[in-house]
Amino acid sequence: MARKGLLLVYTGDGKGKTTAALGVSLRAIGRGLNVRFMQFIKSPERTYGEKIALAKLGVETEQLGTGFTWTKTPEEHRAALKIAWEKVKEALADESIDLLVLDELNNALAIDRFPIDDVLPREEVIEAINNRPATMHLVITGRDAHPSIIEIADLVSTIEPTKHYYDEGIPAVKGLEF
């Protein structure tokens, strides 16, 4: 029986969504699967530990964003989202990819501070996900997963915070957050 590609979604306000996707990626790499990791919000102008680690494992990782929505202008974010979506559409059609991670896609689709539907059209995203190669596993992460993403998912894990050191004034820790 041919393998069916599954859609896994990690969402919620808690820490660990990207980390969960990295764990799935690590297992897939260990089993010889071709993994590609694409990040919607993170900027290539910064260095992230996951990109360094995945490169050591031979995994192509792309930061397609410009950073948090409050760090750049809407025009800069819209331009990045447009380019990101074009690259992701190509990846979603690539039959050589066994596991594709779309890190922070949920965050991108949830942007409401400026219009995005013309550069990252949700209906087109859903269509591309549904029309990906039949054996491609897909992981989508980020807060605020849209109901249409949740509906088509095979697995949805919602990560909620119980306690976080941010609340005690401890800033992002190198090696833990980035």
BAFI-3210 file (N, C-alpha, C; in Angstrom, 3 decimals, decimal comma, padded with zeros to 6 digits):
// residues 178
n [1|2|3|4|5|6|7|8|9|10|11|12|13|14|15|16|17|18|19|20|21|22|23|24|25|26|27|28|29|30|31|32|33|34|35|36|37|38|39|40|41|42|43|44|45|46|47|48|49|50|51|52|53|54|55|56|57|58|59|60|61|62|63|64|65|66|67|68|69|70|71|72|73|74|75|76|77|78|79|80|81|82|83|84|85|86|87|88|89|90|91|92|93|94|95|96|97|98|99|100|101|102|103|104|105|106|107|108|109|110|111|112|113|114|115|116|117|118|119|120|121|122|123|124|125|126|127|128|129|130|131|132|133|134|135|136|137|138|139|140|141|142|143|144|145|146|147|148|149|150|151|152|153|154|155|156|157|158|159|160|161|162|163|164|165|166|167|168|169|170|171|172|173|174|175|176|177|178]
n.u [000,841|000,587|002,189|000,397|000,499|000,588|-001,002|000,161|-000,476|000,742|-000,157|-001,263|-000,705|001,504|005,033|006,989|006,093|007,557|009,673|008,448|007,968|010,595|011,374|009,810|010,967|013,593|013,201|012,284|014,524|016,298|015,170|015,760|014,269|013,532|013,757|012,449|012,592|010,780|010,446|008,109|007,949|010,380|013,472|016,052|018,101|018,846|020,424|019,545|019,332|018,106|018,352|021,105|021,608|019,999|021,246|023,663|022,742|022,128|019,774|017,756|016,976|014,931|014,588|011,980|010,803|010,484|010,813|009,207|005,862|005,743|008,224|008,935|007,788|004,355|004,410|006,949|006,613|004,472|005,651|007,607|005,957|004,666|006,762|007,561|005,268|005,263|007,611|006,944|004,728|005,993|007,524|005,461|004,593|006,628|007,668|009,838|010,185|009,757|008,953|007,666|008,076|006,237|006,895|005,466|003,464|000,804|000,841|001,411|-000,866|-002,709|-002,298|-003,533|-003,107|-002,568|-003,526|-003,382|-004,404|-004,186|-001,545|-000,954|-003,089|-005,616|-007,460|-006,163|-003,880|-004,968|-005,929|-003,498|-002,253|-004,017|-003,624|-001,029|001,745|000,710|002,072|003,481|004,360|003,234|003,988|002,638|003,109|002,543|000,894|-002,650|-004,024|-005,908|-009,388|-009,951|-007,551|-007,241|-009,436|-008,723|-006,563|-004,706|-003,719|-003,865|-002,219|-002,498|-000,653|-000,412|000,444|001,507|003,250|005,811|009,132|009,476|007,508|008,609|010,447|012,675|014,515|014,471|016,338|019,453|019,878|017,692|015,405|016,261]
n.v [-001,179|002,180|004,947|007,432|010,870|012,888|015,595|017,593|019,727|022,183|024,285|027,126|029,097|028,471|027,736|025,815|024,897|025,127|023,620|021,119|020,562|020,383|018,089|016,108|016,389|015,572|012,839|012,021|012,578|010,769|008,433|008,535|010,206|012,866|016,069|019,345|022,628|025,467|028,815|031,200|033,735|034,339|036,010|036,065|037,672|037,216|034,873|031,573|028,861|026,456|026,479|026,309|023,779|022,073|022,450|021,150|018,602|018,339|019,469|021,589|024,815|027,619|030,992|033,047|035,409|038,761|039,202|039,929|041,275|043,893|044,954|045,820|047,570|047,396|047,112|045,976|043,504|042,451|042,199|040,272|038,118|037,587|036,681|034,515|032,872|032,158|030,599|028,571|027,422|026,154|024,282|022,772|021,403|019,754|016,626|015,282|015,874|014,562|015,307|018,323|021,270|023,981|026,434|028,652|029,371|029,525|031,841|033,759|033,588|034,571|037,270|040,471|043,111|044,418|044,175|040,903|038,990|039,146|038,546|036,280|034,221|032,680|030,697|029,710|028,718|026,595|025,025|024,377|022,902|020,739|019,652|018,779|016,478|013,106|011,536|013,258|014,383|016,969|019,630|022,143|025,072|027,434|030,119|030,590|028,917|028,695|027,912|026,532|025,298|023,637|021,981|020,383|019,019|016,120|015,726|017,724|019,572|021,474|023,766|024,991|027,536|026,948|027,874|030,268|031,414|033,928|035,463|036,013|037,871|037,007|037,175|036,077|033,131|032,245|029,368|028,167|029,629|030,697]
n.w [000,000|-000,864|000,702|002,467|002,398|005,250|007,035|009,487|012,160|014,291|016,757|018,754|021,785|023,255|023,870|021,642|019,171|016,694|017,570|017,863|015,159|014,319|015,680|014,392|011,891|012,430|013,001|010,468|008,852|009,960|009,030|006,410|004,772|002,473|003,503|003,766|004,992|005,592|006,521|007,412|008,791|010,056|009,491|006,988|007,744|010,301|012,551|013,197|015,435|014,632|011,862|011,531|012,692|011,055|008,597|009,065|008,949|006,356|005,398|003,533|004,454|004,582|005,389|004,959|005,593|007,006|009,621|012,795|012,601|013,528|013,152|010,655|007,681|006,479|003,686|003,205|004,486|003,006|000,471|001,052|001,827|-000,570|-002,247|-000,692|-000,815|-003,523|-003,664|-001,844|-003,092|-005,233|-003,802|-002,639|-004,824|-005,474|-006,089|-005,065|-002,430|000,730|003,293|004,130|005,852|006,894|008,564|010,826|009,065|009,856|011,463|009,508|007,846|009,617|009,856|010,444|010,522|008,228|004,758|003,287|001,626|-001,140|-001,658|-000,248|-000,631|001,146|000,251|-002,003|-000,800|000,706|-001,397|-002,716|-000,703|-000,510|-003,027|-003,107|-003,729|-003,363|-001,486|000,110|003,261|005,395|007,523|009,447|011,251|013,945|015,679|016,082|014,124|011,205|010,911|008,496|007,890|010,099|009,691|007,440|008,341|009,445|011,943|014,769|017,101|019,923|021,555|024,665|027,015|030,347|032,210|031,888|031,493|030,385|031,533|033,956|033,405|032,037|029,145|025,635|025,115|023,892|021,988|023,116|022,300|019,890]
ca.u [000,000|001,375|002,110|-000,399|001,083|-000,242|-000,897|000,281|-000,544|001,103|-000,649|-001,473|000,095|002,646|006,325|007,265|005,517|008,675|010,431|007,735|008,241|011,987|011,394|009,303|012,001|014,714|012,809|012,221|015,910|016,831|014,601|016,178|013,337|013,981|013,066|012,692|012,080|010,579|009,943|007,402|008,118|011,787|014,224|017,400|019,059|019,217|020,899|018,700|019,964|017,547|018,917|022,477|021,544|019,466|022,288|024,618|022,092|021,887|018,409|017,596|016,108|014,839|013,840|011,335|010,128|011,243|010,769|007,883|005,118|005,933|009,604|009,096|006,557|003,456|004,857|008,058|006,051|003,674|006,581|008,210|004,932|004,417|007,899|007,492|004,200|005,702|008,569|006,242|003,922|006,917|007,855|004,267|004,415|007,868|007,476|011,031|010,142|008,952|008,405|007,807|007,656|005,906|006,966|004,824|002,442|-000,406|001,035|001,309|-002,267|-003,500|-001,976|-004,703|-002,689|-002,554|-004,106|-002,444|-005,071|-003,747|-000,176|-000,989|-004,529|-005,899|-008,100|-005,110|-003,029|-005,695|-005,931|-002,147|-002,038|-004,817|-003,138|000,384|001,934|-000,059|002,900|004,199|003,922|003,313|003,853|002,367|003,177|002,251|-000,298|-003,887|-004,329|-007,219|-010,284|-009,855|-006,342|-007,571|-010,407|-008,114|-005,415|-004,814|-003,359|-003,730|-001,812|-002,533|000,313|-000,833|001,390|001,119|004,193|006,907|010,106|009,275|006,661|009,473|011,383|013,837|014,349|014,757|017,615|020,158|019,898|016,355|014,427|016,806]
ca.v [000,000|003,412|005,824|008,643|012,023|013,418|017,008|017,789|021,145|022,527|025,642|027,531|030,212|027,978|027,537|024,437|024,527|024,887|022,515|019,893|020,337|019,936|016,704|015,302|016,451|014,739|011,446|011,796|012,539|009,495|007,372|008,716|011,006|014,165|017,079|020,758|023,456|026,838|029,627|032,354|035,018|034,571|036,718|035,571|038,618|036,745|033,494|030,743|027,586|025,350|026,497|025,802|022,329|021,385|022,475|020,084|017,346|018,363|019,890|022,956|025,638|028,986|032,008|033,773|036,589|039,965|039,335|040,171|042,264|045,251|045,391|046,355|048,178|046,452|046,884|045,016|042,194|041,980|041,766|039,009|037,081|037,259|035,851|033,269|032,024|031,604|029,525|027,477|026,731|025,256|023,173|021,940|020,612|019,001|015,223|014,726|016,207|013,630|016,061|019,770|022,028|025,384|027,000|029,948|029,687|029,955|033,253|034,580|033,629|035,286|038,705|041,315|044,521|044,934|043,146|039,904|037,976|039,206|038,015|034,958|033,938|031,493|029,650|029,146|027,939|025,349|024,244|023,845|021,861|019,581|019,113|018,398|015,061|012,251|010,943|014,311|014,792|018,416|020,138|023,582|025,547|028,829|030,469|030,982|028,129|029,016|026,749|025,766|024,461|022,613|021,060|019,434|018,375|014,769|015,853|019,094|019,672|022,847|023,913|026,110|027,771|026,835|028,761|030,611|032,303|035,292|036,152|036,385|038,867|036,395|037,341|034,940|032,521|031,636|027,917|027,724|030,309|031,036]
ca.w [000,000|-000,957|001,869|002,325|003,061|006,327|007,383|010,923|012,517|015,663|016,944|020,144|022,301|024,018|023,229|021,253|017,877|015,775|018,145|017,484|013,733|014,226|016,129|013,277|010,849|012,865|012,760|009,022|008,373|010,427|008,197|005,018|003,987|002,004|004,304|003,463|006,090|005,112|007,621|006,854|009,479|010,386|008,465|006,717|008,310|011,636|012,613|014,052|015,745|013,860|010,509|011,659|012,927|009,879|007,554|009,391|008,575|004,916|005,105|003,044|005,287|004,070|006,105|003,869|006,111|007,354|011,070|013,368|011,814|014,035|012,942|009,290|007,161|005,805|002,304|003,263|004,821|001,874|-000,576|001,499|001,769|-001,987|-002,684|000,079|-001,331|-004,807|-003,366|-001,178|-004,113|-005,936|-002,899|-002,477|-006,045|-005,694|-005,725|-004,416|-001,006|001,532|004,416|003,979|007,030|006,655|009,906|011,028|008,059|010,565|011,846|008,301|007,419|010,624|009,873|010,215|010,654|006,861|003,877|002,753|000,806|-002,540|-001,771|000,385|-000,620|001,951|-000,549|-002,851|000,105|000,985|-002,644|-002,940|000,305|-000,898|-004,303|-003,021|-004,048|-002,446|-000,431|000,846|004,596|005,539|008,882|009,492|012,627|014,221|016,449|015,392|012,930|010,648|010,913|007,242|008,010|011,092|009,088|006,500|008,993|009,991|013,350|015,265|018,498|020,400|022,639|025,511|028,113|031,746|032,893|030,980|032,126|029,884|032,503|035,082|032,901|031,380|027,701|024,776|025,449|022,765|022,107|023,474|021,430|018,567]
c.u [000,887|001,152|001,266|000,317|000,105|000,010|-000,951|000,323|-000,209|000,764|-000,790|-000,508|001,337|003,904|006,458|006,728|006,601|009,498|009,773|007,999|009,675|012,123|010,908|010,344|013,175|014,406|012,824|013,618|016,539|016,352|014,891|015,222|013,965|013,125|013,442|011,950|011,990|009,889|009,378|007,745|009,593|012,544|015,596|018,492|019,533|019,658|020,051|019,363|019,425|018,092|020,342|022,465|021,061|020,477|023,321|024,065|021,746|020,489|018,392|016,573|016,118|014,030|013,297|010,720|011,047|011,257|009,347|007,189|005,323|007,349|009,856|007,774|005,655|003,898|006,005|007,546|005,255|004,580|007,219|007,205|004,659|005,519|007,858|006,443|004,588|006,674|007,881|005,366|004,785|007,253|006,670|003,992|005,597|007,734|008,693|011,061|009,218|008,263|008,712|007,264|007,433|005,753|006,368|003,882|001,162|-000,312|000,839|-000,144|-003,153|-003,207|-003,238|-004,375|-002,616|-003,072|-003,033|-003,078|-004,656|-002,336|-000,043|-002,464|-004,857|-006,528|-007,083|-004,151|-003,685|-005,694|-004,566|-001,817|-002,767|-004,304|-001,655|000,520|001,334|000,759|003,652|003,558|004,147|003,102|003,678|002,372|002,702|000,960|-001,485|-004,138|-005,759|-008,097|-010,205|-008,612|-006,631|-008,486|-009,750|-006,945|-005,740|-004,510|-003,272|-003,362|-001,786|-001,665|-000,051|000,151|000,744|001,963|005,310|007,839|010,064|008,499|007,438|010,543|012,629|013,624|014,679|016,191|018,202|020,266|018,556|015,291|014,958|018,152]
c.v [001,244|004,264|007,052|009,758|012,611|014,906|017,136|019,285|021,298|023,995|025,943|028,618|029,773|027,839|026,068|024,011|024,236|023,709|021,173|019,557|019,860|018,485|015,757|015,247|015,548|013,259|011,120|011,700|011,201|008,320|007,567|009,508|012,345|015,236|018,465|021,580|024,893|027,639|030,942|033,683|035,335|035,122|036,096|036,507|038,195|035,293|032,728|029,385|026,439|025,313|025,937|024,282|021,576|021,376|021,380|018,708|017,288|018,789|021,348|023,679|027,045|029,852|032,952|035,092|037,766|040,182|039,586|041,317|043,691|045,777|045,988|046,947|047,104|046,123|045,871|043,608|041,619|041,477|040,424|037,870|036,647|036,337|034,498|032,343|031,407|030,442|028,315|026,719|025,741|024,047|022,227|021,069|019,673|017,566|014,606|014,996|015,229|014,332|017,528|020,422|023,472|026,042|028,400|030,347|030,160|031,424|034,159|034,706|034,415|036,788|039,503|042,804|045,214|043,819|042,190|038,967|038,012|038,642|036,627|034,555|032,607|030,370|028,961|028,286|026,582|024,448|023,610|022,740|020,590|018,907|018,758|016,927|014,175|011,681|011,980|014,546|016,296|018,774|021,648|024,001|026,994|029,006|030,671|030,229|028,431|027,759|025,908|024,883|023,315|021,550|020,006|018,660|016,953|014,758|017,335|018,992|021,147|022,936|025,177|026,290|027,545|027,805|029,044|031,613|033,716|036,115|036,599|037,379|038,307|036,492|036,033|034,441|031,867|030,137|027,345|028,344|030,575|030,402]
c.w [000,000|000,290|001,542|003,062|004,066|006,535|008,897|011,210|013,996|015,854|018,433|020,565|023,062|023,182|022,821|019,897|016,845|016,272|017,816|016,015|013,526|014,664|015,048|012,169|011,184|012,650|011,271|008,423|008,747|009,598|006,712|004,155|003,603|002,678|003,807|004,503|005,590|006,216|007,087|007,499|009,727|009,184|008,236|007,249|009,701|011,559|013,616|014,225|014,920|012,434|010,519|011,801|011,697|008,732|007,793|009,009|007,083|004,508|004,667|003,904|004,726|005,017|005,038|004,313|006,336|008,860|011,533|012,641|012,290|013,780|011,568|008,837|006,552|004,380|002,254|003,563|003,657|000,750|-000,214|001,415|000,335|-002,516|-001,985|-000,513|-002,681|-004,590|-002,746|-002,164|-004,888|-005,075|-002,736|-003,707|-006,306|-005,184|-005,043|-002,910|-000,292|002,692|004,199|005,238|006,611|008,026|009,897|009,889|008,741|010,959|010,634|007,849|008,373|010,678|009,567|010,355|009,309|005,956|003,334|001,730|-000,655|-002,726|-001,152|000,512|000,057|001,127|-001,452|-002,024|000,375|-000,249|-002,902|-001,937|-000,106|-002,171|-004,289|-003,424|-002,959|-001,302|000,404|002,204|004,713|007,000|008,784|010,952|012,716|015,002|015,507|014,087|012,479|010,663|009,638|007,218|008,983|010,481|008,196|007,113|009,430|011,486|013,670|016,735|018,861|021,643|023,411|026,657|029,475|032,569|031,901|031,663|031,563|030,911|033,741|034,647|032,248|029,865|026,942|025,020|024,212|022,990|022,531|022,562|020,024|018,372]
res [m|a|r|k|g|l|l|l|v|y|t|g|d|g|k|g|k|t|t|a|a|l|g|v|s|l|r|a|i|g|r|g|l|n|v|r|f|m|q|f|i|k|s|p|e|r|t|y|g|e|k|i|a|l|a|k|l|g|v|e|t|e|q|l|g|t|g|f|t|w|t|k|t|p|e|e|h|r|a|a|l|k|i|a|w|e|k|v|k|e|a|l|a|d|e|s|i|d|l|l|v|l|d|e|l|n|n|a|l|a|i|d|r|f|p|i|d|d|v|l|p|r|e|e|v|i|e|a|i|n|n|r|p|a|t|m|h|l|v|i|t|g|r|d|a|h|p|s|i|i|e|i|a|d|l|v|s|t|i|e|p|t|k|h|y|y|d|e|g|i|p|a|v|k|g|l|e|f]
***
